[in-house]
Amino acid sequence: IMGINIPNKTETTWINITSVPLFKDSETLPFQVYATFNDITAERKALMMLQNNEEQYRQLFTEINHGIALHEMIYDFDNNPVDYKFIKVNPAFETMTGLKSEKITGKTVLEILPDLDFIWIERYATVVKSGKSLKFTDFSKELNKYYEITAFRPEEHQFAVIINDVTDTILNDIRINEKNSMLNMAMDTANMAWWDLDLVSGLVTFNKRKTDMLGYDADNFKHYLDFMNIVHPDDYDKTMKAMLDHMEGKCDKYLTDYRIKTKSGEYKWFRDTGTIVKRNENGKALRVTGLVVDISEIKKTETELSRLTEENIELKKLNFKK
């Protein structure tokens, strides 16, 4: 969570950043990270109003589109937390959970959700005991939804929660993760990798598969010239020209074949293709994204076919002379 000051705005804007790392099979370091940025300024205002202004609190409690609920912790004779009671919930809380105020107010959570995992009670008991707020995201099996929750202690033995239904966001992240896993599996099988080039800085991001195919450590390649420096000298100029032609609009896409040096000192044939995906207001290219494929085996096959064709032609010439 961080606060940012935006020009021409008198108030601080608060955002919550959630990142989801994507991993390839058998690797422990993520190759890509998806991040979501949520404006939680309203939640921050809610916390302030809950604490400082009763009249504004009542209006906010009813109208805010974040779910808010006030609870009282329940303890056993040994002062161990065992349950909690609903004191008050707002309309947004009812909408997000399906739990209606008239049916849950005054009742305990275990009366309403008897199979609730005790970890929920333990979390809130920690907030009540310590007085420190807690923010987390978790799945409710009973309600079949993912919630982003901020819990805090407004008074002794009580805790309040501000909730957001993030089910769609979480499920979308899961789907993206699954699709990327399938895509990377297909790329690995096809000796293929993606890349993304910032034309302003020259910095390049890429699927680790690209350097794996060459035997190098991916950390050694940050700038596009790190790759160009190991392109075969005879292919360097034509490769650079292919990119410049695309940037200048002379061709619809960047497409070229070139030899590139592996860590072992041998050369592999790569086929590189890409297209401009971002321009500035004047139409100048800012970013190019593409795919690279190891076509070494294809080139070997082409060379062998060419050799066999030439031999066949020579044999026909000899037979003709006879």
N, C-alpha and C positions, 0 to 999 in steps of 0.2 A: 504494500500500500504506500502511495506517495502523494504528496500535494504538489501541484504545479501552479505557477502564476501565469495566466494568459493575458497578453496585452489587451487593453481596453475592457478588461473585466476587473471589477473591484474586489471580488471574492476569490479565494483560493479554490481551485478545482481539485477534487480528490479522486484518484483512480486506483483501481485494484488490478494488478497484473497477474495473470495466471498463465503459466507456460507448461506445455506438454512435450516432453522429449520423445523423439521417434528413434527406435533402435532397429538395426538389422539383426537377423538371426545370428547368434553366437558372438555378438559384439557387445561390449560393456559401455562404450561411449556412444552418445547419440550422434547421428549424422545430420539431424535437422531438428528444429524446435518450432512448434506452433505456439504463438502467444495471443492471448485475448486481453483487451483493455476495456474495463468496465468503469463507467463513471459512477462513483459511490458518494458524490457530493450530497445527495439527498439523505443518505444514511447518516453521514456526519452531522448534517443539520438536525436529523431526528434525535441523535444522541444528545446534542446540545439542548434541544427543546425539551426533551424528556427530563433533563436535569435542571433547567433554568426557568422555564416559563409554562405554568400550568395551563393557561388559556390557549396559548399557541399549541401546546401539546395535544389538547383535546381535538383541535381542528386538524392537526397533522395526523393524529392517530386514526382519524376517520378517513381522511382524503388521500394520504400517501399511498403510492402503489407498491410499496414494500410491505410484506407481512410483518406485523408486530404482535408480540404476545408477552404478557406478564405472568409469571409463575411464582409459587411459593414452594420451597424445598421441604420435604417431609423426612424426618429422621426416626430411627427406632430408639429404644430405651438406652442403647449404648452410644447414641449420637452418631450413628452411621446413616448416610443418606440411603433411602430405600424407595423413594417415589417423589413425585412433585405434582402440585395442584395447579390447574388453570384458573387464573384470576380474571384475566381480561384478554380478548383478542380483537384485532381490527378486521374490517371487511376483506382487506387484501389477504390476510392470513387465512381466512375462511376459503377464499377462492383458490389459493395455492395448495392448501392441504385437503380441502373437502370436509374439514371439521367445522361444524356450525357452532357459533357462540352459545346459543341456547341449549345445545346438547352437551357441551363440554365444560362450561363455566362452573366452577365449584367442584368438579370431579378431578380425579387423579389421572395421570397419563396411563397408568397400568389398568385403570378401569376402562379407558377408551381404547388403548392399544395394549392388550394383555401380553402379547408376544414381543413387545419392544425389547431390543437388545439393551442390556444394562449399561453399556458403554455410554449411551446418551445421558443417563442419569449421572454417571460418574463425571462426565465432562462438565455438566452444569453445576454439580456439587463443588467442583474445583473452582469455578468462577465465584460461587457464593462464598466459599471459604477464603479465597485469596483476595477477592475484590478486583482482580485483574480481568480485563475483557479477553475473550477468546474468539478467534475467527477461524472457521474451517468449512470444508465442503465434504458432504457425505451422502450416501444413498440410503434412503429410508425404505426398507423392505415392506413395511406395513402400508406405506402410502405409494410405493412404487415410483418414487421420484428422487432426483438429485436436488439437494438444497445447498445453497451458500448461506452460511449462518454466522451472525455476529451476536455473541452473548455477553452481557455485562450485568453488574449488580447495582440496581438503583437504590435498594435498601437492604438492611440486614435480613438474611434468610430468604431473600427474593432474588430472582434473576429475570431479565427481559431478553428477548431474542428479536433480531431483525432478520428476516429470511427473504431469499430470492429463489424462485424456481429456476434452476439452471439445467434442467433435464435436457432440453433441446441442444444446448451448447455442448454438454458433456457427450451426448450421443453422437453429435456431429463430429466432435474430436475423435471419438472411437472409430467412426466410419472412415474418417480421413486417415487415421493410423492404419486401419485394415487395408484401405486402398493403396496406401503407400507401401505397405509390406508386400502386397501382391505385385505392385509395380516394380519394386526393387528386386523381387524374386525373378520377374520376367526379364529385367535388365541384366541380372547376373547370368541367367541362362543364355541370353543373346549376346553376351560380351558387350554390353551397352551401358552408358552412363550419361546423366544429365549435367549441364553446366549453366551458369548464369554470370554474365559479365557486365560489370558497371563500367560504361564507356568513359565516364568522367574521371574516375579514380584509377581505372585499370584493374581493380580488385575483382577476383573471380571466386565464386563459390561453386562447389561441385559435389556430385556423388562420389564417395570414397572409392567406388568401383573403378573410377577413371585412373587413379594412381595405382590401385591394386593391379590393374592390367599391365602396368609398366614396372611394378616391383618397387615403387618408391613409397616413402612415408608422406601421407597427405599433408602433414604440417609444414612441409618444405615448399608448398605451392600456395602462394597467396595472390600473386599478381599474374596476369595473363602472360607476361614475358617469361615467367618461370617455366611455362610450358613451351613458349616459342623458342627459348634458348636450347631446347633439346630436339627441335624439329630438324630434320635432315637439311643441310645447307642447300641442296638442289631444290628443296620444296618450300623453303622459307618465303621467298618473294611471292610465289603464286598463292600461298596461303594467306599472307597479309593482304594481297590484292583482292582476293575473294571477299574478305571482310570489308575492305574499303569500298568495293563496288556495291555491296549491299547497303552500307551506310549512306552512300551517295545516291541511292535509288536506281542504280544501273541494273539491278537484278532483284527479283522478289525475295530471295532468301540467300543466305550464306551457305555455300556448298563446296566442299573441296576434299580431295584425298591427299594424304601426306604421310611420309615416314617419320616416326618419332622414336627417339633412342630410349631403350629400357635401361634399368639399373645394371643389367648384366653386360651392357655394351652393344647388344643387338638392336636392330630396328624392327618395329612393327608398323604395319599399315593401319592408319585410322581414317575413317570417313567422318567428317565433321559437317554438321548442318545446323543452322540456327536462323532466328528471325528477330527483328526489332520488336520489343514488347512495350517500350516506353519512349516517348519523345517529349521535348519541352514545348512551350507555347509557340515557338518559332518553327517547330517541326524537326529540330535537331535530335538525332538519335541519342538516347541516354542509356539504354539497357538492351542487351541481347540475350536471349535464352535459347539453348539448343541441346542437341544430343550428339554423342560421339560413339562410333561403333568400331570395334576391332575387326578389320576386314583382311587380316593377314592370310587366313586360310583361303579366302576368295581370290586374293592376288596370286597365291601359290597355284591355285587351280587354273586361273587364267594363264599364268606363265606356262604351266604344263600343257594346257590345251593348245597354246600357240606353238609350243615346241613340236607337239604331235602333228599339228596341222602342217607345219613346215616340212617335217619328215615325210608326211604323206604326199605333199606336193613333189618333193624330190624323188620319191619312189615312182610316182606317176611319170615324171620326166624320164627316168631310167627305163621304165617299161615302154614308153612311147618310142625311145630310141631303138629299143630292141625290135 
